[in-house]
Structures are given as structure tokens and as C-alpha cells.
């Protein structure tokens, strides 16, 4: 009996176990329906036994083991009525015809985001993201989804740089937000807000779409005081390095101050420089940078890192203060004071090559530079929904001076310079609506004063100045007063795929140059030695920029029309010049993306350049002790024609990158300059009116590939430059050709995860051809070998070496520098300890050789000796 | 002469371009949003991140993308045809930069991912997931959902699907159930997809716009590329013309490596 039961069980399993139901699903017109669900249920229940989905031809096939007598079969498809039937449990062919039915989807939403989202603002609660080892708000930011902090401190939201970093809605630091991000402890912060699609200028909010986000830091307390400090010390001679940066935030006021001082060769003054492109353009356009007319004879500085040779003693104090006023107004004050004392020691050997003879001068130089400057900026800004207004009043004062002693062919020569500079300027930018257009108005007004004096003892140029008699002292005084204004208004129009930007404006520049040469013998020199120049320049401009973008093409055409007017007059010398000219300076650029790998770009432009006041002065100016200059010439005018084309190939799959770029520029200059060197080495610059051409070809290429097997990145690069021009050498018109070839390579290998080696080499070959006569090739080599080791997460060790070899004619110089760095971070307390040993082999002297068209200058520069520095960094 | 040469060069390149992609396009039917919460590091159970993921469904295909990624792409597209005069160099990045197109008719998926500066695409057969149906039921968003379990790429999953919406699809590469997946999570709770919203969508969608600029590669090449990127991220950032300071790149590499080392808990543990 038992046996029979077993047989039945086995039998039923074999025969009845696998039931196959298959068929076709169609609609009532006979079209097959794919992706319909066919489900088999236990009869009259919701329990699914199995299912199948119909294929492209509407066929389905279900096989299932079953001991049930009957099952429910259901056919479901979106947009059709569901069919349910009860069928016998046996293999059959069963077709279905579905009837169309509108399916009403219940639109449902649940909202439960851990990050609170409100309009365009996303809020992150700092507590839920912070960790034990975090210190600054920047550390926590890195962990917030969507936010990224790059190694240089730049913050990205969703991969795009943020456009503003606010603290409590106020923009204290503008682009320098890293100062706050790195130094503000996260414990002071309650919330980080991301303002998506943030348009910083409220007046443009609805007009100009912004796809960038801003970041706002909400503080815990209404009053927050915090900051960071770094202290370092070392020896030979006694070294120090300090950086103390405290800050204060309240609801209405924000303040960040920094004091930095060192004598380790770190030129912290560069922090005061403006970094955004807009600022740099303004500086160039507005002539607002300090200019020096006079100078002491300097040493040519080495062409490697400043930190190896700069002998400084710098103190920098900078304060930034922001105060919120009523009616959306903000007042910001930035104030910086800089004091630096730099020294230079060394000697130069100069050979002036003239067709008749060679003049040699050996100078031993001891120079002292004193920098003393104050910069202030007072900005009032209103950022309201209707209009935007920003006014900056700036004052800069430089009380700089220099002192130099030269041992010239065993005779002592003293130079004393006072090179002061003062500037006061006001810049206004406002945006307001006019009908449907938004008009942008820019206005700049500035006043500069450059009172500078140079004393040289004993007196120079006695043949010119003192009837060939030696004398005690010569004094050069220069005073330049400048008034400059630039005003423009502009608007942008969109026409389909074109965007047209129009800008109309005018510039006026009025300068007065007064200079005088005085001697210890004679106070009343002839007119030849004093300038009383009146310079007036105006420019009216209309600039239209058209952009066109389609698929893979991008074009930009700029068509500026300028009207220039120059009026230059020196009444006592009875010299004057006038110039009236209209220039058209078009520029066209095109970019074409061929495909994912290839890209081509090209541009062509024409420009006109006019001279500035330091290129025209009818009487002599003693620029330095052996350079006496007067330029009695028409206004210099250069017309340029530039062309460039570049091809780039990027194949990330093969990690192969290559590009090549060709540039050509041709220019016509209306003047030729001649330097006349007299027997004592004094030189005089003269300009002669004669059109001359300058032609420059440059081709450069670079290729790099990453080899995964050896974990190495290899880069090769080469640049070839060919330049031809004409020059007057002692009254002879000479054709000059310069050629230079630079080839280099770089290998970067990860030996292990914790060790990295980098080797970089560069060779420069330069050749010069004067009047069909070839000069010997000059070869310069530089090799860099760096070893970086990361023994643990909180440790870093590096050995950095640099080898420089110069081969000039018969001369050969060699230099080797090696530095060691070790850094240890105490994670818990967030204290960094750093040990630096620079210039291990104590290379104290560096020789450079400069060759110009008429001179050969060899400079010996005293470098910073071997030094040891220990640094500590902590939170205030 | 110079110009002639340029034109010749340009033409040669133009000839190289071929447009021959039979792409999927249709009016969309539904848009489903899932909240994905995930644990990046196996041990670090505190650091749970989340992102919204969108599944767009049409008759013959579906498109899966991170919500933030989609927003940024739309912005960039808008930008190309708008007035913005500034050329934006940096491009969008979100935690999930990949997209998945499921081609229902051909049982294929087109997987696209951004590595470094470019997006790469490859095609492959749709994964066959062996679902085991369970009888348990719960209600999500007013829909009756049934339980199913399966293994996928080294993890065991529990899924809740509704036969009321007979779309055999779900988030990521999950599909093949007799209804839409409303919720799916692995048994370790490292990856959890929960439906947030469900709505009709009548916009037209052309996958050409999505994959037009992508670099087509094979799955093998993709894996190789991904491996290289993990090995030395900066090797992908080479733009050809610019050189970056070494220390910056090293720092970036070190940081990225650390980050990648920390992110040791991907959804797919095995191939």
C-alpha cells in the first residue's frame, strides 16, 4: 500500500507537475499587445503562483507545477481592461483579446526629504553632517550631498562653482571666501543654506537666469568670535613666520582681520592683489597700477621660485569690515597696510657690444628696498529688486623708497630714490530698468600723483650736464599728475540664436608731466633737462559683440569703432603734437566641436595701439644712474594682426591627450628706437620715424598619456618660436632673427599608494641671427625630481630637488637645490606641525646671463642660505 | 593658402562625423520619483545619504536618472540656447551621474555614465532577475503591493510591487515583476528605494538628446575606464592644453582616492 502511494506521488509529480499555458494577446483590431502581464492565481485568492510577460509578438507562455484543480488567470496591461478567468489546471493554448480602457492613474506624492527644501533654498543642518575630526565649516561642507570642496578651496554645488559665499546673508570677503571657510569652526554654524539659481544682482533676478548657486552660512549665535593662527620659527639667520587671523560675526556687523609677518622669503603681499579677471581688466583699463619712472640699478632676479632668493622682512595687516544699513544698503571697508624691507646683493658684469668696440662695466651692487603702503576701499552697495547700485571709493598710498650702493670699477656710487605714488578713485556701477531693457552704467574717475626723486652721487653724464667736468651729485625729479575717467552704458539683446551686446562710452585722460634735472654745481640747466608736458587723450567708443551658437559651432564677432584724439604740448620746449584717428578693430573667433574627441578653434583680430606718456617726453629724464632718456618722436602707433588656430584631441578611454596650436602675429610700428651707448656705459634712447615690421610665428604642442600598468603619466611638450624684426644699432638698420626651441617631458609615477615620484625636465635652445650672421646657440636645462611620501593619513614627507644647467657660449653654470618637508597632523586637536629644510646643499650664489641686442649682462645673485623652519598651525 | 588649408582640415573632420543611431522617442506616460537612501561605507552606519531618482516611462522604453542630474542637464541645455555670455567650464556633477534607458522591445539597456569630463554609453542585454513571489501584501500610496524577493549583483533584495500598475519596471536595473516596483531594498538596508510620487507625464522625450554627445564604448572598456579613474582620477582631467600645478593634482588625487576608498559599498557588489 505504501509502495502504491509512493508511485502515485512520483507519478503525479512527473506527469501533472509541469503545466504549460500559452497563447497570444491582441486588441480587438487584431494588433498584438506586448508587455502585458499574465498572472496565475490560486483560485479565488490574491496569491500569485506565477506570471509571464508577453513578448514583442504578443505571445506569452507560463509553466508551473500545480496540484490545484483550477486556477485563476489574469491578463493586465496599462490602457486595457483587466481580464480574469478561471481555467482548468491543464496545458492549453489560450488567446486573449483586450478591450481598451482609459486608465486613471491616481497621482500621488509623498514628501519626506531629510534635507529641508523650500523654494530654491536647500537647508543642511550642520549637526547631522558633522563628525568628530571636523574642525572648520569647510570640513563639514565636504560631506554634504551635492557640495564639493576642491583642493584649492573652491566650493562647487552640483559640480558648479558657487557664485557667492554669504555669512548671515552678507558678502564680506567676495572671492576670498576661503579665508572664512577654512578658519570658521563648524561649531559656530547651525545651518548651511544653498540658494539655487541665485542671481546676486537682485535687479536682474527675473531677467537674467542664473544657473549658479550661492551658499549662506547661518550662525548659531548672534555674536561669534573665532579664527586661526600659524606660528613658525627657524634659523640662520633667525627666521620667523606668523599668521594670525581672527574674525567676528554678528547680525549686523562682520569683521575679519589678518596679521602676517615673515622673513622667510614668502611674499605675502601677493595676497593683496586682485584675482578676479574683472578686477585685472579694470586695473589695466583704468591705468590704476603704480608706475615707477625712476629706479636704482637692480640685479636681474633668478628665474626660479622667489622663496629661494627673496631676502625680505614683511609685515602685512589687513582688515575687512562690513556693516548692514537700512533699505538694503551695505557698507564695506577694506583696509591693508604693508611694510617690507628687502635686500639684494650681488654683482653684474655688463658688456655693451657696439660695431666699433666693446664696453665692459663691472658693478658690485648692494640694494635696499623699503615698501610702505596703505590701501583702503570703501564700498556702498544697494542690492534691491528694482535696481542695483555699487560705489567704491579707493585710496592707495605708497611711501616707497630705495637705496643702492654700487662699487663700479672700484669706485663707489650711491643712489637714493623716493618712489612714491598716490591714487584716489571712484567706481560706480548701476543697473536699472528702462522699459523692458536693463541698462548697465559704469563710471570710473581717478586721480594719480607720482612724485619721485632720484639722487646719484657722484654726478653722471658730465659731458652732457656739466661741461665735461666731474661733479658731486645729480638729482632727477619727476612729478606726474593724471586725471582719468571712463564712462559707458550698455545693454544686451537676444535675437533667436544671436546675442548682441552693445556698449557705448568715452574715456578722457589728462596728464601733466613735470620733471627737472638738478646738479650740485648748477641749478639752472637748459630747457633740455626739464619737461613741462601737457598730455590730453580722449576716446569715444561703440562696441558691439555678437554671439552665435548652434549645435557644434560657436562664433563671436566683436566690432569696436573707436575715435581717438591726442593733444600733446610742451610750451617751454615749443614742441607739440596732435592726432585724430578713427580705428576699427574687429575680432572673430570660432570654435567647432568635431566630435567627442576632436575640437578646433580659431581666431583672427586686428588692433591698434597708441603710445603712452612715458614714450613721449621731449626733454631728458635720468631713469637710472646710467640711463638718460628723451624721446622726441611722434606718438607711437602699432597696428597688429593676429591669427591663431588650435586643434585638440582628447581620448579619455585611452587616456591620450594631444593638442597643437599655431599663432602668428604681424605688427607695423611707426617708430624705430635706437640706443646709443657712450664710452662710460651711459645709454640714450632715441626714436626715429620709420615704419618697421615685426613678425612672430609660434607653434606649440603637447601630448600626454597615462599608462595604467606602470601607474605613470607621461607628458611631452615642445614649443618653437621664430621672431624677426628690425632694429637700429648705432645708426645701422639691422635685421634680427630670434629662434627658440623648448622641449620638455614629465613623468609622474605612483610607485605605491603612498609614494609618488615626479620627474620633469626642460631644455631651451635659443639662437640669434643679426644681419645674416649667426650667433652661437644658448642651451638651458632644468630638471626637477620630487619624491612625495604619505606614510600615514596624517603624515606627509617630501624631498624636492631642482637642477639648473645653463650653457651660454663658452660659459657653463650649474646649480642644485634640495628641500625636505615633513608634516604631521594631530587629528584630534587639529594641529598641524611642519618641518622644512630648504636648500640642503647651501647653494648661495646664482649666475644668470642675459643677452639683449646690444648687451651681454652677467648677474651674480646671492641666494637664501640653507635654512630650517618649524611651523605650527591651530585654531584660535 | 593658409585659409585653404584650414578648410581642407575642417572638411576632413566633417566627413568623419556619422549620425546613425536609431533612437527611441515617444511621448512619455508616467513619471515616478523614488527616494534613494544609501550607505556609502560598509562600516559607517551614521552617514546615510539620499537623493531623488526619476523613472520616466513611455510605451516602449523607460529612462532613469537622478533628479539633480536631470535639473543640471536641463540648465545646461537651456544655457546653450540662451543669452548667457559666460562660457561655463565646469560641468554638472551629482552623486549618481549615470542614466539607464530600458528598451522594452529589445530587452536591452543603454547605460550611460560620466567619468571625468565625458559621458560614456554602452548597450547590453537586460539583466534577467529571478523573482520569487511572496504572498505578503501591504499598501503604499493607496496601492496594494505584493512582496517579491530576488538576488541581484551580490545582494538579496525585497521588493514591493503593485499589479494594479502593470508596468514591469522599477528603479535602477530592477524590472521583470508583474507590476511596478514601489519599494525595493537590500536585506542589509544599504540601498533603499522608496516611491515618493507617481504621476502622469505627457512630455515628449527623445533619447537622442540624451545620448547624442556620448562616447560609445563597450562594457569592458567602461569597466577599464572606471578602474583607471579610481586608480588616478587626475589622469582623466587632462584637458590637453592646460597644465595644473602638481601639488594641486596630487592633493586632489589623494583626496579623491580617499573618498573612493571610503565609498566601498556600491550597489552592485559583483558583476
Interface residues (C-beta under 8 A of the other chain):
Chain A: X34 X35 X36 X37 X38 X39 X46 X47 X48 X49 X50 X51 X53 X56 X74 X76 X77 X78 X105 X106 X107 X108 X109 X110 X111 X112 X113 X114 X115 X143 X145 X146 X148 X150 X151 X152 X156 X158 X159 X160 X161 X208 X209 X211 X492 X494 X497 X499 X501 X545 X547 X549 X592 X594 X595 X596 X597 X598 X600 X602 X643 X645 X646 X647 X648 X649 X650 X652 X653 X655 X657 X658 X659 X661 X702 X704 X706 X708 X711 X713 X748 X750 X753 X756 X758 X786 X788 X790 X793
Chain B: X2 X6 X9 X10 X13 X14 X16 X17 X29 X30 X35 X47 X49 X50 X51 X52 X68 X71 X72 X75 X76 X78 X79 X80 X81 X82 X83 X84 X85 X88 X90 X91 X92 X93 X94 X95 X104 X105 X115 X116 X117 X118 X120 X133 X135 X137 X141 X142 X143 X146 X163 X165 X166 X167 X168 X176 X178 X179 X195 X196 X197 X198 X199 X200 X213 X214 X215 X217 X221 X225 X227 X228 X231 X232 X234 X235 X236 X238 X239 X240 X241 X246 X248 X250 X251 X252 X254 X255 X257 X258
